[in-house]
């Protein structure tokens, strides 16, 4: 399939496009009814704005969470519309109302992403209500229409979700699969000698953070839709989705654990075809995984024809040649790294094959009862909208308070510049300036700066599109159809391509106001000027009361180190279980929970670091050391993941290995506690690694041929623990250098 055609199909069948269509139907239905049937343009648009406010928080997630969030947004949005409408005839009161709401609703960001979306939806309703001056009766009608629109959209979205419950979970799984395919592709490039390892690490780590984020979103949806023995057909699909989710989590964990010393492999096998075979194997697995994701989005069994048998056999042949030349005895560490990498890659191929089979519901066994028990409850997210969380952020050190103050100041400046005593002929429109400010300003400086440029470009494009459309088209039903397309694309692209989303959002709002005041094309140019003014204000205010990203990095770094330590300790609890049990979803809950937490903590730390690198140079702290820690923490998680099945395959660990792991744990604890390094740490680890090598050699010397597999497991585990020790020493040495 052509690459561009594949991307188009991925978009059409994606949750983004599905979400865009659902939101467009829910948002525009009130306008179509009130405008098309009853010719009430103002009330129709007010109801549409109320629905649009709620649609902003209508994101994939558990049914109960979405219901609570949308209802809360509908009520708060109605309150915002009522306050603004009643204050609209009085300039001073309106200015006070807008400034107060900007502070209050911006502070909702303390509740995380969903809280920020609710606050933004309410502020959007506030700015759209500022467009007209309303008397008391008109204000009451406008507020009622907003409430009806918000409640209508909530009911509509929840009904669609109930009817198409499977589609949401299916698409969430597909997004995870696509993210994992991209991660696999980045892994494949490590085996290309022409690719710079440091540059590829940056891409790999960014993609790992994306995988962790998508898995977290899918986990909530899938675990809340487990088989219940209530409806066999539904249970079959729930079982299929659950199996797909477990497969993709295991695939990612397997590929994270395919970690070794890439410089060592490149140096030792530069004259061999092994690197080429590994690169091609992982590249094909990436293609096959992407094909599975596309099949899942289409609701069809995967029929991918990608096979890695040739690469697997070629690697096996090369390994056999190495054995014949005595390579394992001459270079035991390089050989252990090679075998560990090969086994993980081969296991990944098995998982991808299983993933493909699980796309066919006809091949499923009788669905079992997988109720969300106490252990699985620990994997689910919780809603936390306690007032104490809001009040605890009324302190100067809170980044959320500073963000709210910045937004409030920017809105006050925007209202002042556009006021009648400065702009008597309304050359600048306050509501559009404030809207631009609210869209652009985010809690982080880097994201605000990025959004500023994207919003400006998108607005200018949207203005040009509307200008051309209004010049050539005068049929109101064609314009309504254009509004529908604009809403669909704006919501579909918001997470994929913000410039495009901003362009279509601008087109939608301009077309909406055209129905209120048709006939004038001057408004389009005026909106472009308003956007320039709002962008300039937002950019200037981004430097006011700043909370630079480096302040967040230290606590996030500590959490990431602690998560790695817990992950290491949880892996030790696997000793004595079989490798198969490690892959079973009902076993080793503590290990799986620690694995989930380490990926989330690492993603949070990594994203914060990359945001810091987009800030002014003068506000960046210890970039080289933090970049090194990003790589080291990724390596540590990969090494623990590679060691886990080896630990599970042994009844117990030899004492030297146990002591070395305990030393790694102590190094990580000391790094977090800021304790000074011990003078003999290097010597202690060297002695422990010599003891491990001695234990492996002793086992090898006294082992019967039937136990050769156990010796190989010990060799591979010794190699992974050595890698952990080296990485822990690097983390221990690097953390004190972070300022």
Beta strands, then each sheet from edge to edge (+ up, - down):
end
